[in-house]
């Protein structure tokens, strides 16, 4: 009887452990100037990682049209460094001759300092204990993204 009970307890424990693993949720946005894919990785309601792969078309932007590729690239680098050059955040970008910005961002919330993220405008509250997945998803959907499989 003890073996059956122990086996049942172990089965339940393994089942719960499997349920508590990370899960990825995908979102997509496309409009006349932007195409973006976002992946949220969550454990339960805690967001552990945010990944975005975005392309923005600046070819019809009158201000950008007056600048060289080098000027735009330098300006974008300064802006992105001020925002994303912190622990737990990785980013890369490319600005092409055809005036397309290709930006990739990854935020690992298990490594990032929330106060620093908040000071850069990447999250709302620096005193948060975790990033709420449901609230983040709500914000993404309100921004025009659609959830995809």
C-alpha positions, -999 to 999 in steps of 0.1 A, spaced: 0 0 0 29 24 8 44 17 -26 12 26 -44 8 58 -23 44 68 -29 40 61 -66 9 82 -67 26 111 -49 56 109 -73 33 109 -103 14 140 -91 47 158 -83 61 151 -118 28 162 -133 29 195 -114 66 201 -123 58 197 -159 29 222 -156 52 247 -140 76 249 -169 79 279 -192 55 285 -220 59 308 -250 31 330 -264 35 346 -299 20 378 -311 22 395 -345 15 431 -358 16 444 -393 5 478 -406 17 501 -434 51 509 -418 57 482 -392 59 444 -390 66 429 -356 67 396 -339 68 394 -301 73 363 -280 65 363 -243 79 335 -222 60 329 -189 60 306 -160 25 308 -147 16 345 -146 53 356 -142 69 369 -174 105 356 -176 114 368 -211 103 392 -237 116 390 -273 107 413 -302 118 412 -338 106 444 -355 110 459 -390 100 496 -395 98 512 -429 111 548 -428 112 553 -466 82 577 -465 94 596 -435 102 632 -446 126 639 -417 146 607 -422 147 613 -460 170 643 -454 195 623 -434 222 599 -446 222 563 -436 252 570 -413 235 598 -396 203 578 -389 224 548 -378 244 569 -353 213 586 -340 195 552 -335 226 537 -318 227 565 -293 190 562 -285 190 524 -283 221 524 -261 204 549 -237 174 526 -235 186 490 -239 223 489 -229 216 474 -194 220 441 -177 195 415 -188 187 432 -221 202 424 -255 195 443 -286 207 445 -322 197 467 -351 204 473 -387 194 503 -407 194 495 -444 199 516 -476 162 512 -483 155 530 -450 143 499 -432 151 495 -395 154 459 -383 154 458 -345 157 428 -322 152 431 -285 154 404 -258 147 412 -221 155 384 -196 135 394 -165 153 368 -144 186 388 -149 174 424 -153 172 449 -125 136 462 -123 146 496 -110 169 501 -140 143 488 -164 118 513 -150 143 542 -151 146 535 -189 109 533 -194 109 496 -202 85 487 -173 61 507 -152 73 500 -116 108 495 -104 96 481 -71 78 452 -88 87 416 -77 78 402 -111 63 412 -144 27 402 -147 21 381 -179 -16 388 -181 -11 426 -178 17 425 -204 -4 405 -228 -33 429 -224 -10 459 -232 3 441 -263 -31 433 -276 -43 468 -270 -13 480 -291 -27 461 -321 -9 428 -319 -28 396 -325 -20 364 -307 -8 336 -331 0 300 -327 
